[in-house]
């Protein structure tokens, strides 16, 4: 699967905001202790097993801080690294390396954390499974493009990018509209002809109504394993079935075994921890 990194202009805006936040008023420590003409080198080291994501962002941070800083990649996005492996080498003016260190690490630690967690979910699928592991919109404000790229680096897929990307009728839409059928009918009348209609349901009676109303995709929210199997049997291929809610790493094989199409988990982004990538001085 091609990773398709976010557009450079999108990444640059995010990086610029982060540098303004951390370096906008200068670095009093580095300016006081490191001669401006001193050259140096550091290595990006994995201090735990991880999946790499964010090397372009890491590099762009340094390009913005000082174009004289060079990044030699020793790994690629999507690659697994074992503890102690070197992901990249950074060389150039020592002061510039130090000034960009925290922002560059913040991005690659966060993105690689998302990739690593996603890879765990993908690896939990049974061999030969065609089930997709997908994210949700439960992302860090301002960082969605980067976190969703992390999901792709981990072998996962992205759900809708934003509220304009696709129709997804949730429980509160159903409540406000007055029911599943009327919500789907209104969505179909309003949505572009290119857009699928997805509807969330939390019980079998709603699933039956959604299928009768010809929903293209049905999101089964918090269904237990027995209910998932019953839902798959009832739908019998008439709609794409997505599972969300109560999705844990341990449960992935059981969910996949029911014949479901997509497993979406907000935890891929909102609960992924930053992995331990470090920048160690070596010159």
ZADO-1210 file (C-alpha; in nm, 4 decimals, padded with zeros to 6 digits):
<atoms>
<atom x="00.0000" y="00.0000" z="00.0000" code="UNK" pos="1"/>
<atom x="00.1363" y="00.3413" z="-00.0971" code="UNK" pos="2"/>
<atom x="00.1658" y="00.5732" z="00.2010" code="UNK" pos="3"/>
<atom x="00.0857" y="00.9052" z="00.0271" code="UNK" pos="4"/>
<atom x="00.2443" y="01.1582" z="00.2681" code="UNK" pos="5"/>
<atom x="00.0488" y="01.4769" z="00.3412" code="UNK" pos="6"/>
<atom x="00.1168" y="01.7653" z="00.0995" code="UNK" pos="7"/>
<atom x="00.4331" y="01.9564" z="00.1863" code="UNK" pos="8"/>
<atom x="00.2470" y="02.2880" z="00.2207" code="UNK" pos="9"/>
<atom x="00.0176" y="02.1300" z="00.4820" code="UNK" pos="10"/>
<atom x="00.3131" y="01.9922" z="00.6772" code="UNK" pos="11"/>
<atom x="00.5036" y="02.3193" z="00.6534" code="UNK" pos="12"/>
<atom x="00.2174" y="02.5107" z="00.8152" code="UNK" pos="13"/>
<atom x="00.2031" y="02.2647" z="01.1053" code="UNK" pos="14"/>
<atom x="00.5810" y="02.2729" z="01.1475" code="UNK" pos="15"/>
<atom x="00.5870" y="02.6531" z="01.1367" code="UNK" pos="16"/>
<atom x="00.3299" y="02.6769" z="01.4166" code="UNK" pos="17"/>
<atom x="00.5307" y="02.4351" z="01.6293" code="UNK" pos="18"/>
<atom x="00.8557" y="02.6265" z="01.5735" code="UNK" pos="19"/>
<atom x="00.6881" y="02.9571" z="01.6553" code="UNK" pos="20"/>
<atom x="00.5650" y="02.8025" z="01.9798" code="UNK" pos="21"/>
<atom x="00.9039" y="02.6619" z="02.0855" code="UNK" pos="22"/>
<atom x="01.1640" y="02.8797" z="01.9131" code="UNK" pos="23"/>
<atom x="00.9774" y="03.1978" z="01.8313" code="UNK" pos="24"/>
<atom x="01.1597" y="03.4016" z="02.0951" code="UNK" pos="25"/>
<atom x="01.4961" y="03.2297" z="02.0508" code="UNK" pos="26"/>
<atom x="01.6946" y="02.9714" z="02.2484" code="UNK" pos="27"/>
<atom x="01.8754" y="03.1425" z="02.5341" code="UNK" pos="28"/>
<atom x="02.0494" y="02.8237" z="02.6491" code="UNK" pos="29"/>
<atom x="02.1989" y="02.7276" z="02.3132" code="UNK" pos="30"/>
<atom x="02.2930" y="03.0859" z="02.2267" code="UNK" pos="31"/>
<atom x="02.4768" y="03.1138" z="02.5601" code="UNK" pos="32"/>
<atom x="02.6625" y="02.7821" z="02.5532" code="UNK" pos="33"/>
<atom x="02.7280" y="02.6776" z="02.1922" code="UNK" pos="34"/>
<atom x="02.9567" y="02.8747" z="01.9561" code="UNK" pos="35"/>
<atom x="02.7729" y="02.9633" z="01.6320" code="UNK" pos="36"/>
<atom x="03.0508" y="02.8147" z="01.4143" code="UNK" pos="37"/>
<atom x="03.0657" y="02.4788" z="01.5940" code="UNK" pos="38"/>
<atom x="02.9656" y="02.1811" z="01.3786" code="UNK" pos="39"/>
<atom x="02.8084" y="01.8672" z="01.5202" code="UNK" pos="40"/>
<atom x="02.6321" y="01.5395" z="01.4568" code="UNK" pos="41"/>
<atom x="02.3573" y="01.3401" z="01.6271" code="UNK" pos="42"/>
<atom x="02.1725" y="01.0164" z="01.5595" code="UNK" pos="43"/>
<atom x="01.8027" y="00.9423" z="01.5849" code="UNK" pos="44"/>
<atom x="01.7876" y="00.6243" z="01.7938" code="UNK" pos="45"/>
<atom x="01.4948" y="00.3918" z="01.8633" code="UNK" pos="46"/>
<atom x="01.4993" y="00.3118" z="02.2337" code="UNK" pos="47"/>
<atom x="01.2212" y="00.0576" z="02.1951" code="UNK" pos="48"/>
<atom x="01.0773" y="-00.1518" z="01.9079" code="UNK" pos="49"/>
<atom x="00.8657" y="00.0772" z="01.6887" code="UNK" pos="50"/>
<atom x="00.7300" y="00.1536" z="01.3431" code="UNK" pos="51"/>
<atom x="00.8734" y="00.4672" z="01.1844" code="UNK" pos="52"/>
<atom x="00.6526" y="00.7533" z="01.0700" code="UNK" pos="53"/>
<atom x="00.7353" y="01.1185" z="01.0167" code="UNK" pos="54"/>
<atom x="01.0823" y="01.1319" z="00.8639" code="UNK" pos="55"/>
<atom x="00.9701" y="01.3991" z="00.6155" code="UNK" pos="56"/>
<atom x="00.8341" y="01.6095" z="00.9014" code="UNK" pos="57"/>
<atom x="01.1506" y="01.5556" z="01.1066" code="UNK" pos="58"/>
<atom x="01.3571" y="01.6719" z="00.8082" code="UNK" pos="59"/>
<atom x="01.1349" y="01.9706" z="00.7360" code="UNK" pos="60"/>
<atom x="01.1740" y="02.0974" z="01.0921" code="UNK" pos="61"/>
<atom x="01.5486" y="02.1183" z="01.0392" code="UNK" pos="62"/>
<atom x="01.5120" y="02.2652" z="00.6907" code="UNK" pos="63"/>
<atom x="01.3073" y="02.5467" z="00.8443" code="UNK" pos="64"/>
<atom x="01.5475" y="02.6001" z="01.1360" code="UNK" pos="65"/>
<atom x="01.8621" y="02.5975" z="00.9221" code="UNK" pos="66"/>
<atom x="01.9046" y="02.4753" z="00.5612" code="UNK" pos="67"/>
<atom x="02.2669" y="02.3902" z="00.6423" code="UNK" pos="68"/>
<atom x="02.1514" y="02.0992" z="00.8604" code="UNK" pos="69"/>
<atom x="02.1656" y="01.7711" z="00.6647" code="UNK" pos="70"/>
<atom x="01.9530" y="01.4612" z="00.7337" code="UNK" pos="71"/>
<atom x="02.0875" y="01.1213" z="00.6299" code="UNK" pos="72"/>
<atom x="01.8054" y="00.8688" z="00.6491" code="UNK" pos="73"/>
<atom x="01.8865" y="00.5226" z="00.7802" code="UNK" pos="74"/>
<atom x="01.5239" y="00.4035" z="00.7690" code="UNK" pos="75"/>
<atom x="01.1968" y="00.4631" z="00.5841" code="UNK" pos="76"/>
<atom x="00.8441" y="00.5416" z="00.6989" code="UNK" pos="77"/>
<atom x="00.6521" y="00.2217" z="00.7656" code="UNK" pos="78"/>
<atom x="00.9677" y="00.0301" z="00.8592" code="UNK" pos="79"/>
<atom x="00.9971" y="-00.1583" z="01.1876" code="UNK" pos="80"/>
<atom x="01.2993" y="-00.0682" z="01.3988" code="UNK" pos="81"/>
<atom x="01.4320" y="-00.2710" z="01.6887" code="UNK" pos="82"/>
<atom x="01.5647" y="-00.1170" z="02.0083" code="UNK" pos="83"/>
<atom x="01.8983" y="00.0526" z="01.9419" code="UNK" pos="84"/>
<atom x="01.8509" y="00.0920" z="01.5670" code="UNK" pos="85"/>
<atom x="01.9393" y="00.4258" z="01.4070" code="UNK" pos="86"/>
<atom x="01.6637" y="00.5937" z="01.2079" code="UNK" pos="87"/>
<atom x="01.8604" y="00.8933" z="01.0792" code="UNK" pos="88"/>
<atom x="02.1758" y="01.0978" z="01.1250" code="UNK" pos="89"/>
<atom x="02.1678" y="01.4761" z="01.1634" code="UNK" pos="90"/>
<atom x="02.4769" y="01.6854" z="01.0827" code="UNK" pos="91"/>
<atom x="02.5452" y="02.0564" z="01.0576" code="UNK" pos="92"/>
<atom x="02.5770" y="02.3609" z="01.2828" code="UNK" pos="93"/>
<atom x="02.5545" y="02.2308" z="01.6394" code="UNK" pos="94"/>
<atom x="02.3404" y="02.5191" z="01.7572" code="UNK" pos="95"/>
<atom x="02.0832" y="02.4581" z="01.4855" code="UNK" pos="96"/>
<atom x="02.0656" y="02.0858" z="01.5640" code="UNK" pos="97"/>
<atom x="01.9950" y="02.1680" z="01.9278" code="UNK" pos="98"/>
<atom x="01.7371" y="02.4363" z="01.8481" code="UNK" pos="99"/>
<atom x="01.5290" y="02.2038" z="01.6330" code="UNK" pos="100"/>
<atom x="01.5689" y="01.8923" z="01.8471" code="UNK" pos="101"/>
<atom x="01.2547" y="01.9060" z="02.0611" code="UNK" pos="102"/>
<atom x="01.0116" y="01.9999" z="01.7860" code="UNK" pos="103"/>
<atom x="01.1552" y="01.7417" z="01.5458" code="UNK" pos="104"/>
<atom x="01.1360" y="01.4702" z="01.8115" code="UNK" pos="105"/>
<atom x="00.7842" y="01.5674" z="01.9195" code="UNK" pos="106"/>
<atom x="00.6569" y="01.5059" z="01.5675" code="UNK" pos="107"/>
<atom x="00.8373" y="01.1803" z="01.4946" code="UNK" pos="108"/>
<atom x="00.7671" y="01.0363" z="01.8403" code="UNK" pos="109"/>
<atom x="00.3955" y="01.1102" z="01.8085" code="UNK" pos="110"/>
<atom x="00.3581" y="00.9928" z="01.4489" code="UNK" pos="111"/>
<atom x="00.5636" y="00.6783" z="01.5086" code="UNK" pos="112"/>
<atom x="00.3532" y="00.6089" z="01.8176" code="UNK" pos="113"/>
<atom x="00.0397" y="00.6095" z="01.6043" code="UNK" pos="114"/>
<atom x="00.2088" y="00.3892" z="01.3430" code="UNK" pos="115"/>
<atom x="00.3294" y="00.1446" z="01.6059" code="UNK" pos="116"/>
<atom x="-00.0122" y="00.1095" z="01.7685" code="UNK" pos="117"/>
<atom x="-00.1801" y="00.0692" z="01.4303" code="UNK" pos="118"/>
<atom x="00.0648" y="-00.2026" z="01.3300" code="UNK" pos="119"/>
<atom x="-00.0243" y="-00.3935" z="01.6475" code="UNK" pos="120"/>
<atom x="-00.3918" y="-00.3911" z="01.5453" code="UNK" pos="121"/>
<atom x="-00.3122" y="-00.4916" z="01.1865" code="UNK" pos="122"/>
<atom x="-00.0862" y="-00.7733" z="01.3047" code="UNK" pos="123"/>
<atom x="-00.3676" y="-00.9039" z="01.5270" code="UNK" pos="124"/>
<atom x="-00.5832" y="-00.9830" z="01.2209" code="UNK" pos="125"/>
<atom x="-00.5946" y="-01.3521" z="01.1223" code="UNK" pos="126"/>
<atom x="-00.3637" y="-01.4531" z="00.8391" code="UNK" pos="127"/>
<atom x="-00.5159" y="-01.3743" z="00.5014" code="UNK" pos="128"/>
<atom x="-00.7855" y="-01.1503" z="00.6469" code="UNK" pos="129"/>
<atom x="-00.9255" y="-00.8796" z="00.4182" code="UNK" pos="130"/>
<atom x="-01.0666" y="-00.6777" z="00.7091" code="UNK" pos="131"/>
<atom x="-00.9547" y="-00.3154" z="00.7144" code="UNK" pos="132"/>
<atom x="-00.8293" y="-00.1510" z="01.0317" code="UNK" pos="133"/>
<atom x="-00.9350" y="00.2141" z="01.0170" code="UNK" pos="134"/>
<atom x="-00.9002" y="00.5261" z="01.2273" code="UNK" pos="135"/>
<atom x="-01.1674" y="00.7809" z="01.3207" code="UNK" pos="136"/>
<atom x="-01.1845" y="01.1606" z="01.3542" code="UNK" pos="137"/>
<atom x="-01.0681" y="01.1347" z="01.7171" code="UNK" pos="138"/>
<atom x="-00.7414" y="01.3078" z="01.6396" code="UNK" pos="139"/>
<atom x="-00.5356" y="01.5821" z="01.8054" code="UNK" pos="140"/>
<atom x="-00.6655" y="01.9205" z="01.6859" code="UNK" pos="141"/>
<atom x="-00.4335" y="02.0563" z="01.4197" code="UNK" pos="142"/>
<atom x="-00.2445" y="01.7275" z="01.3750" code="UNK" pos="143"/>
<atom x="-00.4988" y="01.5145" z="01.1874" code="UNK" pos="144"/>
<atom x="-00.3007" y="01.5028" z="00.8631" code="UNK" pos="145"/>
<atom x="00.0095" y="01.3794" z="01.0455" code="UNK" pos="146"/>
<atom x="-00.1664" y="01.1295" z="01.2709" code="UNK" pos="147"/>
<atom x="-00.3627" y="00.9829" z="00.9820" code="UNK" pos="148"/>
<atom x="-00.0397" y="00.9429" z="00.7891" code="UNK" pos="149"/>
<atom x="00.0916" y="00.7561" z="01.0939" code="UNK" pos="150"/>
<atom x="-00.2051" y="00.5200" z="01.0643" code="UNK" pos="151"/>
<atom x="-00.1152" y="00.4520" z="00.7005" code="UNK" pos="152"/>
<atom x="00.2472" y="00.3890" z="00.7957" code="UNK" pos="153"/>
<atom x="00.1225" y="00.1255" z="01.0386" code="UNK" pos="154"/>
<atom x="-00.0720" y="-00.0544" z="00.7664" code="UNK" pos="155"/>
<atom x="-00.4124" y="00.0908" z="00.8550" code="UNK" pos="156"/>
<atom x="-00.6666" y="00.2844" z="00.6519" code="UNK" pos="157"/>
<atom x="-00.8277" y="00.6243" z="00.7010" code="UNK" pos="158"/>
<atom x="-01.1946" y="00.6907" z="00.7619" code="UNK" pos="159"/>
<atom x="-01.3510" y="01.0158" z="00.6352" code="UNK" pos="160"/>
<atom x="-01.1082" y="01.3062" z="00.6574" code="UNK" pos="161"/>
<atom x="-01.3598" y="01.5626" z="00.7806" code="UNK" pos="162"/>
<atom x="-01.7319" y="01.6337" z="00.8033" code="UNK" pos="163"/>
<atom x="-01.7552" y="01.7194" z="00.4328" code="UNK" pos="164"/>
<atom x="-01.5901" y="01.3989" z="00.3127" code="UNK" pos="165"/>
<atom x="-01.8788" y="01.1546" z="00.3515" code="UNK" pos="166"/>
<atom x="-02.2226" y="01.1054" z="00.5039" code="UNK" pos="167"/>
<atom x="-02.2084" y="00.9333" z="00.8430" code="UNK" pos="168"/>
<atom x="-02.5378" y="00.9371" z="01.0312" code="UNK" pos="169"/>
<atom x="-02.4627" y="00.9001" z="01.4021" code="UNK" pos="170"/>
<atom x="-02.6950" y="00.8321" z="01.6964" code="UNK" pos="171"/>
<atom x="-02.7568" y="01.2006" z="01.7628" code="UNK" pos="172"/>
<atom x="-02.8437" y="01.2604" z="01.3970" code="UNK" pos="173"/>
<atom x="-03.0982" y="00.9787" z="01.4221" code="UNK" pos="174"/>
<atom x="-03.2436" y="01.1242" z="01.7403" code="UNK" pos="175"/>
<atom x="-03.2629" y="01.4753" z="01.5949" code="UNK" pos="176"/>
<atom x="-03.4108" y="01.3583" z="01.2615" code="UNK" pos="177"/>
<atom x="-03.6689" y="01.1329" z="01.4214" code="UNK" pos="178"/>
<atom x="-03.5454" y="00.7886" z="01.3202" code="UNK" pos="179"/>
<atom x="-03.3127" y="00.5806" z="01.1050" code="UNK" pos="180"/>
<atom x="-03.5275" y="00.5718" z="00.7915" code="UNK" pos="181"/>
<atom x="-03.5996" y="00.9422" z="00.7716" code="UNK" pos="182"/>
<atom x="-03.2352" y="01.0279" z="00.8411" code="UNK" pos="183"/>
<atom x="-03.1145" y="00.8020" z="00.5572" code="UNK" pos="184"/>
<atom x="-03.3798" y="00.9327" z="00.3171" code="UNK" pos="185"/>
<atom x="-03.2885" y="01.2943" z="00.3903" code="UNK" pos="186"/>
<atom x="-02.9176" y="01.2184" z="00.3560" code="UNK" pos="187"/>
<atom x="-02.9680" y="01.0506" z="00.0192" code="UNK" pos="188"/>
<atom x="-03.1709" y="01.3457" z="-00.1092" code="UNK" pos="189"/>
<atom x="-02.9043" y="01.5946" z="-00.0006" code="UNK" pos="190"/>
<atom x="-02.5746" y="01.4129" z="-00.0562" code="UNK" pos="191"/>
<atom x="-02.3785" y="01.4219" z="-00.3839" code="UNK" pos="192"/>
<atom x="-02.4336" y="01.1191" z="-00.6058" code="UNK" pos="193"/>
<atom x="-02.0694" y="01.0246" z="-00.5475" code="UNK" pos="194"/>
<atom x="-02.1128" y="00.9900" z="-00.1698" code="UNK" pos="195"/>
<atom x="-02.2033" y="00.6688" z="00.0096" code="UNK" pos="196"/>
<atom x="-02.4531" y="00.6795" z="00.2943" code="UNK" pos="197"/>
<atom x="-02.3263" y="00.5309" z="00.6207" code="UNK" pos="198"/>
<atom x="-02.5514" y="00.4934" z="00.9236" code="UNK" pos="199"/>
<atom x="-02.4577" y="00.4006" z="01.2787" code="UNK" pos="200"/>
<atom x="-02.6835" y="00.1541" z="01.4625" code="UNK" pos="201"/>
<atom x="-02.6659" y="00.0160" z="01.8151" code="UNK" pos="202"/>
<atom x="-02.9230" y="-00.2662" z="01.7993" code="UNK" pos="203"/>
<atom x="-03.0598" y="-00.5187" z="01.5536" code="UNK" pos="204"/>
<atom x="-03.3903" y="-00.3391" z="01.4959" code="UNK" pos="205"/>
<atom x="-03.2001" y="-00.0302" z="01.3774" code="UNK" pos="206"/>
<atom x="-02.9843" y="-00.2481" z="01.1518" code="UNK" pos="207"/>
<atom x="-03.2949" y="-00.3953" z="00.9907" code="UNK" pos="208"/>
<atom x="-03.4295" y="-00.0443" z="00.9341" code="UNK" pos="209"/>
<atom x="-03.1000" y="00.0793" z="00.7879" code="UNK" pos="210"/>
<atom x="-03.0839" y="-00.2101" z="00.5416" code="UNK" pos="211"/>
<atom x="-03.4480" y="-00.1584" z="00.4407" code="UNK" pos="212"/>
<atom x="-03.3657" y="00.2090" z="00.3759" code="UNK" pos="213"/>
<atom x="-03.0704" y="00.0973" z="00.1555" code="UNK" pos="214"/>
<atom x="-02.7795" y="00.2327" z="00.3573" code="UNK" pos="215"/>
<atom x="-02.4535" y="00.1662" z="00.1742" code="UNK" pos="216"/>
<atom x="-02.2495" y="00.1202" z="00.4912" code="UNK" pos="217"/>
<atom x="-02.3695" y="00.0350" z="00.8408" code="UNK" pos="218"/>
<atom x="-02.1595" y="00.1044" z="01.1484" code="UNK" pos="219"/>
<atom x="-02.2329" y="-00.1474" z="01.4238" code="UNK" pos="220"/>
<atom x="-02.1711" y="00.0381" z="01.7479" code="UNK" pos="221"/>
<atom x="-02.0832" y="-00.1629" z="02.0585" code="UNK" pos="222"/>
<atom x="-02.2185" y="-00.4952" z="01.9272" code="UNK" pos="223"/>
<atom x="-02.0865" y="-00.7995" z="02.1137" code="UNK" pos="224"/>
<atom x="-01.9375" y="-01.0916" z="01.9209" code="UNK" pos="225"/>
<atom x="-02.2620" y="-01.2909" z="01.8997" code="UNK" pos="226"/>
<atom x="-02.4531" y="-00.9846" z="01.7777" code="UNK" pos="227"/>
<atom x="-02.1860" y="-00.9170" z="01.5147" code="UNK" pos="228"/>
<atom x="-02.2172" y="-01.2687" z="01.3766" code="UNK" pos="229"/>
<atom x="-02.5964" y="-01.2314" z="01.3634" code="UNK" pos="230"/>
<atom x="-02.5629" y="-00.8942" z="01.1888" code="UNK" pos="231"/>
<atom x="-02.3300" y="-01.0353" z="00.9223" code="UNK" pos="232"/>
<atom x="-02.5695" y="-01.3222" z="00.8568" code="UNK" pos="233"/>
<atom x="-02.8679" y="-01.0878" z="00.8318" code="UNK" pos="234"/>
<atom x="-02.7032" y="-00.8339" z="00.5994" code="UNK" pos="235"/>
<atom x="-02.5604" y="-01.1064" z="00.3751" code="UNK" pos="236"/>
<atom x="-02.3499" y="-00.8666" z="00.1685" code="UNK" pos="237"/>
<atom x="-02.6173" y="-00.6038" z="00.1097" code="UNK" pos="238"/>
<atom x="-02.4045" y="-00.3348" z="00.2775" code="UNK" pos="239"/>
<atom x="-02.0504" y="-00.2811" z="00.3972" code="UNK" pos="240"/>
<atom x="-02.0357" y="-00.3543" z="00.7700" code="UNK" pos="241"/>
<atom x="-01.8102" y="-00.1550" z="00.9995" code="UNK" pos="242"/>
<atom x="-01.7525" y="-00.2260" z="01.3675" code="UNK" pos="243"/>
<atom x="-01.6659" y="00.0417" z="01.6218" code="UNK" pos="244"/>
<atom x="-01.6867" y="00.0776" z="01.9980" code="UNK" pos="245"/>
<atom x="-01.5390" y="-00.1693" z="02.2426" code="UNK" pos="246"/>
<atom x="-01.2599" y="-00.2578" z="02.0009" code="UNK" pos="247"/>
<atom x="-00.9535" y="-00.3875" z="02.1832" code="UNK" pos="248"/>
<atom x="-00.6363" y="-00.5473" z="02.0540" code="UNK" pos="249"/>
<atom x="-00.7329" y="-00.8797" z="02.2117" code="UNK" pos="250"/>
<atom x="-01.0759" y="-00.8741" z="02.0453" code="UNK" pos="251"/>
<atom x="-00.9552" y="-00.8081" z="01.6900" code="UNK" pos="252"/>
<atom x="-00.9272" y="-01.1777" z="01.5854" code="UNK" pos="253"/>
<atom x="-01.2794" y="-01.2556" z="01.7110" code="UNK" pos="254"/>
<atom x="-01.4307" y="-00.9538" z="01.5354" code="UNK" pos="255"/>
<atom x="-01.2530" y="-01.0383" z="01.2095" code="UNK" pos="256"/>
<atom x="-01.3745" y="-01.3980" z="01.2291" code="UNK" pos="257"/>
<atom x="-01.7393" y="-01.2848" z="01.2126" code="UNK" pos="258"/>
<atom x="-01.6966" y="-01.1739" z="00.8491" code="UNK" pos="259"/>
<atom x="-01.7054" y="-00.8002" z="00.9137" code="UNK" pos="260"/>
<atom x="-01.5533" y="-00.5613" z="00.6545" code="UNK" pos="261"/>
<atom x="-01.4015" y="-00.2753" z="00.8567" code="UNK" pos="262"/>
<atom x="-01.2886" y="-00.2321" z="01.2171" code="UNK" pos="263"/>
<atom x="-01.2520" y="00.1326" z="01.3199" code="UNK" pos="264"/>
<atom x="-01.0860" y="00.2381" z="01.6428" code="UNK" pos="265"/>
<atom x="-01.0449" y="00.5891" z="01.7782" code="UNK" pos="266"/>
<atom x="-00.7702" y="00.4557" z="02.0036" code="UNK" pos="267"/>
<atom x="-00.5293" y="00.4340" z="01.7103" code="UNK" pos="268"/>
<atom x="-00.4907" y="00.8095" z="01.7406" code="UNK" pos="269"/>
<atom x="-00.6406" y="00.9378" z="02.0651" code="UNK" pos="270"/>
<atom x="-00.4757" y="00.6714" z="02.2839" code="UNK" pos="271"/>
<atom x="-00.1454" y="00.6155" z="02.1040" code="UNK" pos="272"/>
<atom x="00.1511" y="00.7094" z="02.3206" code="UNK" pos="273"/>
<atom x="00.4622" y="00.8777" z="02.1876" code="UNK" pos="274"/>
<atom x="00.7317" y="00.6161" z="02.1303" code="UNK" pos="275"/>
<atom x="01.0830" y="00.6536" z="02.2677" code="UNK" pos="276"/>
<atom x="01.2828" y="00.7986" z="01.9808" code="UNK" pos="277"/>
<atom x="01.5880" y="00.9946" z="02.1026" code="UNK" pos="278"/>
<atom x="01.8443" y="01.2229" z="01.9428" code="UNK" pos="279"/>
<atom x="02.1871" y="01.1246" z="02.0791" code="UNK" pos="280"/>
<atom x="02.4896" y="01.3494" z="02.0268" code="UNK" pos="281"/>
<atom x="02.7794" y="01.1641" z="01.8683" code="UNK" pos="282"/>
<atom x="03.0252" y="01.4344" z="01.7648" code="UNK" pos="283"/>
</atoms>
